Amino acid sequence: MTPDAFAAAARRLFDEVAVMTLATCADAVPWATDVYFAPDGFDLVFLSSPRSRHSRNLAVNPACAATIHPPVTSWREIRGLQMEGEVRPPAGTVAKARALAAYLTKFPFARDLIAHPAETAGAFAGATLLVLRPSRLRYLDNGLGIGTRWSQRLVDGQAVGPPELEARE
């Protein structure tokens, strides 16, 4: 798989799927939760309450894993992304504006929620913008052969080297 084909496959999933499953861990206790996400390149932007369990975990340990996959009815259709990386708030005004723009582009309904804080105080009170920056993406596609998985290393949000075909487990 070429770097362009890998990036295109990831972009299709980023655009097609609205929710990622985010896995965090603190005090040796794992936790997984689903969050709406929006892509900004290979970075994934999401909103979260600082009081949520995953946000509390990330405050202690920013390392995480996540998956993105569309619903399927057959194992032959399974395709998706697995990733590992770190979650941090965007640093600086420009990064915050860029992250928020990415989120609002994918989820226009969020504009109304943000524009009317009195109506959505319970749901969005104190919600923080966070960014998952993957250090490795794995693209799994059973349509290419059962268990076929390509891996791409990332540094500072950029692909490093060509994607590598991983051995089947």
C-alpha positions in Angstrom: 0.0 0.0 0.0 1.4 3.4 -1.0 1.5 6.3 1.5 -1.2 8.1 -0.6 -3.5 5.0 -0.6 -3.0 4.6 3.2 -3.9 8.3 3.8 -6.9 8.0 1.5 -8.2 4.9 3.3 -7.8 6.7 6.7 -9.5 9.9 5.3 -12.5 7.8 4.1 -13.0 6.3 7.5 -12.5 9.7 9.2 -15.2 11.2 7.0 -17.5 8.2 7.1 -17.5 7.5 10.8 -18.6 10.0 13.5 -17.6 8.1 16.7 -14.3 6.7 17.9 -13.9 4.4 20.8 -11.2 5.9 23.1 -9.4 3.7 25.5 -7.6 5.3 28.5 -5.9 3.9 31.6 -5.1 5.3 35.1 -4.0 3.4 38.2 -3.8 0.2 36.1 -7.5 0.3 35.4 -8.5 0.5 31.7 -11.6 2.4 30.5 -13.2 2.8 27.0 -15.7 5.3 25.9 -17.2 6.5 22.6 -16.7 10.2 21.6 -17.6 12.2 18.5 -14.4 13.1 16.7 -13.3 15.3 13.7 -10.1 14.9 11.8 -7.5 17.6 11.5 -5.0 15.8 9.2 -4.2 12.6 11.2 -5.0 14.3 14.5 -8.5 13.7 16.0 -10.4 16.4 17.7 -13.1 15.8 20.3 -15.0 17.6 23.1 -15.1 16.2 26.6 -16.1 17.2 30.1 -13.2 17.4 32.4 -15.3 15.5 34.9 -15.7 12.5 32.7 -13.8 9.3 33.6 -11.8 9.3 30.4 -10.8 13.0 30.8 -9.7 12.3 34.4 -7.7 9.3 33.2 -6.1 11.4 30.4 -5.1 14.1 33.0 -3.1 11.5 34.8 -1.9 9.5 31.8 -2.3 11.1 28.3 -1.3 7.8 26.5 -4.3 6.2 24.9 -5.6 4.0 22.1 -8.6 4.3 19.9 -10.5 2.6 17.1 -12.7 3.8 14.3 -14.8 1.5 12.2 -18.2 1.5 10.4 -20.9 -0.9 11.3 -20.8 -4.2 9.3 -22.9 -7.4 9.1 -20.1 -9.8 8.0 -16.5 -10.4 9.1 -15.6 -10.0 5.4 -16.6 -6.3 5.6 -14.5 -5.4 8.7 -12.3 -2.4 8.1 -11.2 0.2 10.4 -8.4 2.1 12.1 -6.6 1.2 15.3 -4.3 3.7 16.8 -2.1 4.6 19.8 -1.0 8.1 20.8 -1.5 10.8 23.3 -4.3 13.2 24.0 -3.7 16.9 24.9 -5.6 20.1 24.7 -4.6 22.2 21.7 -1.8 24.5 22.6 -2.3 28.2 21.8 -5.0 30.3 20.2 -4.3 29.2 16.6 -4.3 25.5 17.4 -7.6 25.9 19.4 -9.2 27.8 16.5 -8.0 25.1 14.0 -9.3 22.3 16.2 -12.6 23.9 16.8 -13.0 24.7 13.1 -12.3 21.0 12.2 -14.9 19.9 14.8 -17.6 22.4 13.6 -17.0 21.5 10.0 -17.8 17.8 10.7 -20.5 18.5 13.2 -22.4 21.7 12.2 -25.1 21.0 14.9 -22.4 21.9 17.5 -22.5 25.5 16.4 -26.0 25.8 17.9 -25.0 24.2 21.1 -22.0 26.5 21.5 -24.1 29.6 20.4 -26.8 29.0 23.0 -24.9 28.1 26.2 -27.9 28.7 28.5 -29.9 26.0 26.7 -27.0 23.5 26.7 -25.4 24.3 30.0 -25.8 20.8 31.4 -24.4 19.0 28.3 -21.6 21.4 27.4 -20.8 23.2 30.7 -17.0 23.3 30.9 -16.5 20.9 27.9 -12.9 21.0 26.7 -11.5 20.6 23.3 -9.0 17.8 23.2 -6.7 16.4 20.4 -5.6 12.8 20.0 -2.3 12.8 18.1 -1.6 9.2 17.0 1.9 7.9 16.9 0.9 4.8 15.0 -2.1 4.1 12.8 -3.1 0.6 11.8 -5.5 0.1 8.9 -7.4 -3.2 9.0 -9.3 -4.3 5.9 -10.6 -7.9 5.6 -11.6 -7.0 2.0 -7.9 -7.2 1.2 -7.6 -10.6 2.9 -8.6 -11.7 6.3 -6.6 -10.0 9.0 -4.7 -7.7 6.5 -3.3 -4.8 8.4 -1.1 -2.0 7.3 0.7 0.2 9.9 1.9 3.8 9.5 4.2 5.5 12.0 3.5 9.2 12.7 5.6 11.9 14.2 4.1 15.3 15.0 1.0 14.4 13.0 3.0 13.5 9.9 3.5 10.1 8.3 7.1 8.8 8.6 8.2 6.3 6.0 5.9 4.1 3.9 3.1 2.0 5.5 4.2 -1.5 6.4 2.2 -4.7 6.0 2.0 -6.3 9.4 2.2 -10.0 9.9 -1.2 -11.6 10.6 -1.7 -12.5 14.3 
